[in-house]
């Protein structure tokens, strides 16, 4: 078996299509690091000029306003909420001036908590979240702002109480590890899973080009399939190498961060209501391990599905089609709040966005508390076992011989 594994792995590495995939991943990793990452403009950033302008405007108002019985209710409302708001902004400005980033993190935690308690209470009708949540036709700016402010409050609390070295790049999530976190929360899982599909699509069917060479191997079809699946799995794991080049470039420019940086997770609550959000933090290292667990299961599931289709249909296009349908199926049923009507936790495709599942953001979007890491591991693991069982059964049937 070991000799056959080495034979398959060498064929895999020498395959021009596979080499092209690695080269493309390397190109995009470098392009992202050199061109896209430097243009990253977070909504929640450290903008001293904005903080100062807001502080001075409110301070000017408070120093000139005269409270009397006939004043407008909104003016009186402003006199009640501005003093505490300005107190936190003054703390933030002083902390930045003194280069005391721990104190800045503490004051910013209070600022986000206080701001959200006011804005969300009044539904964004009189006071508003950052203007960035009200752009691009967003139909849920108040909910997105509510989530982002509580996320930021939890993140800054982790900075204030943690032992990580702090910097503006850390606050704005620009370091290499935080960039990886953001990508896992975005389109990186899709890229990795699609790469796995491309690696696996022809790993069985290519044997038809050299049938006489392989017919004499003293291995059953099932063992051949397992070895081929193992090679495809190893090849999928190796996609980390070209992608890590981009992270190294980002790390040299913006810092690498460390594995103890806090990553906020929204906690799924029974009968989840988007009016009720609670966050807790885990370390960056733990977050990345959890992402890797889900991605590994996704690789195993995709490989098991494509091995099954390869034996059953024997067509590379069918492999590509089935694999893509499997991972993009969520686009056909996803809409915000649909978890209230559908038990989406039973669909493997609901767990493609692994970073969003682990962070709890997918739960927030679906409005459904059961879309969790543990359920994802169970659904993906069970689905993998089912497809492997089917593959084992049909691979022993004469009608479905590999060659």
C-alpha positions as CSV (number, residue, x, y, z in Angstrom):
1,X,0.0,0.0,0.0
2,X,2.8,2.4,0.8
3,X,4.4,1.9,-2.6
4,X,1.0,2.6,-4.2
5,X,0.6,5.7,-2.1
6,X,4.0,7.1,-3.2
7,X,3.1,6.3,-6.8
8,X,-0.2,8.2,-6.5
9,X,1.4,11.1,-4.7
10,X,4.1,11.5,-7.2
11,X,1.5,11.5,-10.0
12,X,-0.5,14.0,-8.0
13,X,2.5,16.4,-7.6
14,X,3.5,16.0,-11.2
15,X,0.0,16.6,-12.6
16,X,0.0,19.9,-14.6
17,X,-3.5,20.8,-13.5
18,X,-2.5,20.5,-9.8
19,X,0.6,22.5,-10.3
20,X,-1.4,25.2,-11.9
21,X,-3.8,25.3,-8.9
22,X,-0.9,25.8,-6.5
23,X,0.7,28.5,-8.7
24,X,-2.7,30.3,-9.0
25,X,-3.1,30.1,-5.2
26,X,0.4,31.5,-4.8
27,X,-0.3,34.3,-7.2
28,X,-3.5,35.3,-5.5
29,X,-1.9,35.1,-2.0
30,X,0.8,37.5,-3.1
31,X,-1.6,39.8,-5.0
32,X,-3.8,40.0,-1.9
33,X,-0.9,40.7,0.4
34,X,0.6,43.4,-1.9
35,X,-2.5,45.0,-3.4
36,X,-5.7,44.2,-1.5
37,X,-4.6,44.0,2.2
38,X,-3.0,47.5,2.2
39,X,-6.3,49.0,1.0
40,X,-8.4,47.3,3.8
41,X,-10.5,50.0,5.4
42,X,-12.4,48.7,8.5
43,X,-15.6,50.4,9.5
44,X,-14.4,50.3,13.2
45,X,-10.9,51.9,13.1
46,X,-8.8,54.1,15.3
47,X,-9.5,57.5,13.8
48,X,-8.2,60.2,16.2
49,X,-9.5,63.1,14.1
50,X,-13.0,61.6,14.1
51,X,-13.0,61.0,17.8
52,X,-11.7,64.5,18.5
53,X,-14.2,66.2,16.1
54,X,-17.0,64.3,17.8
55,X,-15.7,65.2,21.3
56,X,-15.2,68.9,20.5
57,X,-18.7,69.3,18.9
58,X,-20.4,67.8,21.9
59,X,-18.3,69.7,24.3
60,X,-19.2,73.0,22.6
61,X,-22.8,72.1,22.7
62,X,-22.7,71.2,26.5
63,X,-20.8,74.4,27.3
64,X,-23.4,76.6,25.6
65,X,-26.7,74.9,26.1
66,X,-29.0,76.3,28.8
67,X,-31.4,73.9,30.4
68,X,-34.9,75.2,31.0
69,X,-38.4,73.9,31.2
70,X,-39.4,74.9,27.7
71,X,-36.4,73.4,25.8
72,X,-37.0,70.8,23.1
73,X,-37.2,67.2,24.4
74,X,-34.4,66.1,22.0
75,X,-32.1,68.9,23.2
76,X,-32.7,67.8,26.8
77,X,-32.0,64.2,25.8
78,X,-28.7,65.3,24.3
79,X,-27.7,67.0,27.5
80,X,-28.3,63.7,29.4
81,X,-26.4,61.4,27.1
82,X,-23.5,63.5,25.9
83,X,-21.5,63.9,29.2
84,X,-20.8,60.2,29.6
85,X,-20.1,59.7,25.9
86,X,-17.6,62.6,25.9
87,X,-16.0,61.2,29.1
88,X,-15.1,58.0,27.2
89,X,-14.0,59.8,24.1
90,X,-11.7,62.1,26.3
91,X,-10.2,59.0,27.9
92,X,-9.6,57.5,24.4
93,X,-7.9,60.7,23.1
94,X,-5.7,61.0,26.2
95,X,-4.7,57.4,26.0
96,X,-3.7,57.7,22.4
97,X,-1.8,60.9,23.2
98,X,0.1,59.2,26.0
99,X,0.6,56.0,23.9
100,X,-1.2,54.0,26.6
101,X,-2.9,51.4,24.4
102,X,-4.2,49.3,27.4
103,X,-6.1,52.4,28.7
104,X,-7.3,53.1,25.2
105,X,-8.7,49.5,25.0
106,X,-10.4,49.9,28.3
107,X,-12.0,53.2,27.4
108,X,-13.0,51.9,23.9
109,X,-14.7,48.9,25.5
110,X,-16.9,51.2,27.6
111,X,-17.5,53.5,24.6
112,X,-18.8,50.7,22.4
113,X,-21.0,49.3,25.2
114,X,-22.5,52.6,26.1
115,X,-23.0,53.6,22.5
116,X,-24.8,50.4,21.6
117,X,-27.0,50.6,24.7
118,X,-28.2,54.0,23.5
119,X,-28.4,53.5,19.7
120,X,-30.0,50.1,19.8
121,X,-32.6,51.1,22.4
122,X,-33.9,53.9,20.2
123,X,-33.7,51.7,17.0
124,X,-31.3,54.0,15.2
125,X,-34.0,56.6,14.8
126,X,-32.5,59.5,16.7
127,X,-28.8,58.5,17.0
128,X,-27.0,56.1,14.7
129,X,-24.3,53.6,14.4
130,X,-21.2,54.3,12.2
131,X,-22.3,55.5,8.8
132,X,-20.5,52.5,7.2
133,X,-23.4,50.2,8.2
134,X,-25.9,52.3,6.2
135,X,-24.4,52.0,2.8
136,X,-24.7,49.7,-0.2
137,X,-28.4,49.2,0.2
138,X,-28.1,47.4,3.5
139,X,-31.6,46.5,4.7
140,X,-30.4,45.6,8.2
141,X,-28.1,48.5,9.3
142,X,-29.3,48.7,12.9
143,X,-28.9,44.9,13.4
144,X,-25.4,44.9,11.8
145,X,-24.3,47.9,13.8
146,X,-25.6,46.3,17.0
147,X,-23.6,43.1,16.3
148,X,-20.5,45.0,15.3
149,X,-20.5,47.3,18.3
150,X,-20.9,44.4,20.8
151,X,-18.3,42.4,18.9
152,X,-15.9,45.4,19.1
153,X,-16.7,45.9,22.8
154,X,-15.8,42.2,23.5
155,X,-12.7,42.4,21.3
156,X,-11.3,45.5,23.1
157,X,-12.1,44.0,26.5
158,X,-9.9,41.1,25.4
159,X,-7.1,43.5,24.5
160,X,-7.4,45.4,27.8
161,X,-7.3,42.2,29.9
162,X,-5.0,40.1,27.7
163,X,-1.2,39.9,27.5
164,X,-0.8,40.5,23.8
165,X,1.4,43.3,22.5
166,X,-1.0,46.1,21.3
167,X,-0.7,48.4,18.3
168,X,-3.0,50.3,16.0
169,X,-2.6,47.4,13.5
170,X,-3.9,45.0,16.2
171,X,-6.9,47.3,17.0
172,X,-7.8,47.5,13.3
173,X,-7.2,43.7,12.7
174,X,-4.5,44.2,10.1
175,X,-1.9,41.7,11.5
176,X,-1.2,38.5,9.6
177,X,-3.2,36.3,12.0
178,X,-6.1,38.7,12.2
179,X,-6.1,38.9,8.4
180,X,-6.3,35.1,8.3
181,X,-9.2,35.4,10.7
182,X,-11.0,37.9,8.5
183,X,-10.4,35.7,5.4
184,X,-11.8,32.6,7.2
185,X,-14.8,34.8,8.0
186,X,-15.1,35.6,4.3
187,X,-14.3,33.7,1.1
188,X,-11.1,31.7,2.0
189,X,-13.1,28.5,3.0
190,X,-14.7,28.5,-0.4
191,X,-11.4,28.8,-2.2
192,X,-9.9,25.9,-0.2
193,X,-12.9,23.6,-0.7
194,X,-13.1,24.4,-4.4
195,X,-9.4,23.6,-4.6
196,X,-10.1,20.2,-3.0
197,X,-12.8,19.6,-5.6
198,X,-10.4,20.3,-8.4
199,X,-7.7,18.1,-6.9
200,X,-10.1,15.2,-6.5
201,X,-12.2,15.4,-9.7
202,X,-9.8,13.3,-11.8
203,X,-7.9,11.4,-9.2
204,X,-9.8,8.2,-10.0
205,X,-10.8,8.7,-13.6
206,X,-7.2,9.5,-14.7
207,X,-6.4,5.7,-14.4
208,X,-8.4,5.1,-17.5
209,X,-5.4,6.5,-19.5
210,X,-3.1,3.6,-18.2
211,X,-5.4,0.7,-17.5
212,X,-2.9,-2.1,-18.3
213,X,-0.3,-0.6,-15.9
214,X,-2.7,-0.6,-12.9
215,X,-4.8,-3.7,-13.5
216,X,-2.0,-6.0,-12.1
217,X,-1.7,-4.2,-8.8
218,X,-2.6,-6.6,-5.9
219,X,-5.0,-4.1,-4.3
220,X,-8.8,-4.1,-4.1
221,X,-10.7,-1.2,-5.6
222,X,-11.7,-0.1,-2.1
223,X,-8.0,0.1,-1.0
224,X,-7.1,2.0,-4.2
225,X,-9.9,4.5,-3.5
226,X,-8.8,5.0,0.1
227,X,-5.3,5.7,-1.0
228,X,-6.4,8.1,-3.7
229,X,-8.6,9.9,-1.2
230,X,-5.6,10.1,1.2
231,X,-3.5,11.7,-1.6
232,X,-6.2,14.2,-2.5
233,X,-6.6,15.0,1.2
234,X,-2.8,15.6,1.6
235,X,-2.8,17.7,-1.5
236,X,-5.7,19.8,-0.1
237,X,-3.8,20.3,3.2
238,X,-0.7,21.5,1.2
239,X,-2.7,24.5,-0.1
240,X,-1.6,26.1,3.2
241,X,1.9,26.5,1.8
242,X,1.2,28.9,-1.1
243,X,-1.3,30.8,1.0
244,X,1.2,31.2,3.9
245,X,3.5,33.2,1.6
246,X,0.9,36.0,1.5
247,X,0.5,35.9,5.3
248,X,4.3,36.2,5.7
249,X,4.3,39.3,3.5
250,X,1.4,40.8,5.5
251,X,3.2,39.9,8.7
252,X,6.4,41.7,7.7
253,X,4.4,44.8,6.8
254,X,1.8,44.9,9.6
255,X,3.1,42.5,12.3
256,X,2.2,38.8,12.7
257,X,0.0,39.2,15.8
258,X,0.0,36.3,18.3
259,X,-2.1,33.2,19.1
260,X,-3.4,34.8,22.4
261,X,-5.2,37.6,20.6
262,X,-8.9,37.6,21.5
263,X,-11.5,36.5,19.0
264,X,-15.1,37.3,20.1
265,X,-17.8,34.6,19.6
266,X,-21.5,35.4,19.8
267,X,-23.1,32.8,22.1
268,X,-26.1,31.0,20.7
269,X,-29.0,31.4,23.2
270,X,-32.1,29.3,23.4
271,X,-34.9,30.6,21.2
272,X,-32.3,33.0,19.8
273,X,-33.6,36.5,19.3
274,X,-31.4,39.1,17.5
275,X,-32.4,41.5,20.2
276,X,-30.4,39.4,22.6
277,X,-26.6,39.1,21.9
278,X,-23.9,38.0,24.2
279,X,-20.2,37.6,23.4
280,X,-17.4,35.6,24.9
281,X,-13.7,35.5,23.7
282,X,-11.4,32.6,22.8
283,X,-7.8,32.9,21.8
284,X,-6.7,33.2,18.2
285,X,-5.0,29.8,18.5
286,X,-8.1,28.1,19.6
287,X,-10.2,29.8,16.9
288,X,-7.8,28.7,14.2
289,X,-7.8,25.1,15.4
290,X,-11.6,25.0,15.4
291,X,-11.5,26.3,11.8
292,X,-9.0,23.7,10.8
293,X,-11.2,20.9,12.3
294,X,-14.2,22.0,10.2
295,X,-12.1,22.5,7.0
296,X,-10.5,19.0,7.5
297,X,-14.0,17.5,7.7
298,X,-15.0,19.5,4.6
299,X,-12.1,18.0,2.7
300,X,-13.0,14.5,3.8
301,X,-16.6,15.0,2.9
302,X,-15.9,16.4,-0.5
303,X,-13.4,13.7,-1.2
304,X,-15.8,10.9,-0.1
305,X,-18.6,12.4,-2.3
306,X,-16.3,12.7,-5.4
307,X,-15.0,9.1,-4.9
308,X,-18.5,7.9,-4.8
309,X,-19.5,9.8,-7.9
310,X,-16.3,8.7,-9.7
311,X,-17.2,5.1,-9.2
312,X,-20.9,5.5,-9.9
313,X,-20.9,7.8,-12.9
314,X,-17.3,7.8,-14.2
315,X,-17.3,11.4,-15.5
316,X,-15.1,14.3,-14.5
317,X,-17.6,16.9,-15.3
318,X,-20.2,15.2,-13.1
319,X,-17.6,15.3,-10.3
320,X,-17.1,19.0,-10.7
321,X,-20.9,19.6,-11.0
322,X,-21.8,17.5,-7.9
323,X,-18.9,19.1,-5.8
324,X,-19.9,22.6,-6.7
325,X,-23.6,22.0,-6.1
326,X,-22.7,20.5,-2.7
327,X,-20.9,23.6,-1.5
328,X,-22.9,26.3,-3.2
329,X,-26.3,24.9,-2.3
330,X,-26.6,27.4,0.5
331,X,-27.0,30.2,-2.0
332,X,-30.4,28.7,-3.0
333,X,-32.0,28.8,0.4
334,X,-30.1,31.4,2.5
335,X,-31.8,34.5,3.6
336,X,-31.6,36.3,6.9
337,X,-33.9,34.8,9.6
338,X,-34.7,31.7,7.5
339,X,-33.6,29.5,10.4
340,X,-36.9,30.4,12.1
341,X,-38.7,28.4,9.4
342,X,-36.2,25.7,8.3
343,X,-34.0,23.3,10.3
344,X,-30.9,24.5,8.4
345,X,-28.5,22.8,10.8
346,X,-29.1,19.5,9.0
347,X,-27.7,20.8,5.7
348,X,-23.9,20.3,5.3
349,X,-23.9,23.4,3.0
350,X,-24.9,25.5,5.9
351,X,-21.4,25.0,7.4
352,X,-19.3,26.1,4.3
353,X,-18.5,29.5,5.9
354,X,-16.5,27.9,8.7
355,X,-15.3,31.1,10.2
356,X,-18.8,32.6,10.4
357,X,-20.1,29.4,12.0
358,X,-17.5,29.3,14.7
359,X,-17.8,33.0,15.5
360,X,-21.6,32.7,15.8
361,X,-22.1,35.2,13.0
362,X,-24.0,32.6,10.9
363,X,-26.3,31.9,13.8
364,X,-26.9,35.7,14.0
365,X,-27.8,35.8,10.3
366,X,-30.0,32.8,10.3
367,X,-31.7,33.7,13.6
368,X,-31.2,30.1,14.7
369,X,-29.2,28.9,17.7
370,X,-28.4,25.4,16.5
371,X,-25.9,26.3,13.7
372,X,-22.9,25.6,15.9
373,X,-19.4,24.1,15.7
374,X,-20.5,20.9,17.5
375,X,-23.4,20.4,15.1
376,X,-21.2,21.2,12.2
377,X,-18.7,18.5,13.2
378,X,-21.5,16.0,13.7
379,X,-23.3,16.7,10.4
380,X,-20.1,16.8,8.3
381,X,-18.7,13.7,10.0
382,X,-21.9,11.7,9.6
383,X,-22.2,12.7,6.0
384,X,-18.6,11.6,5.3
385,X,-19.2,8.2,6.9
386,X,-22.4,7.7,4.9
387,X,-20.7,8.4,1.5
388,X,-17.7,6.3,2.4
389,X,-20.0,3.4,3.3
390,X,-21.8,3.7,-0.1
391,X,-18.5,3.9,-1.9
392,X,-17.3,0.7,-0.1
393,X,-20.5,-1.1,-1.0
394,X,-20.5,-0.2,-4.7
395,X,-16.7,-0.6,-5.1
396,X,-17.2,-4.3,-4.4
397,X,-19.8,-4.7,-7.1
398,X,-18.6,-6.1,-10.4
399,X,-20.7,-3.5,-12.3
400,X,-18.7,-0.6,-10.8
401,X,-15.1,-1.8,-11.2
402,X,-12.6,1.1,-11.6
403,X,-11.0,-0.4,-14.7
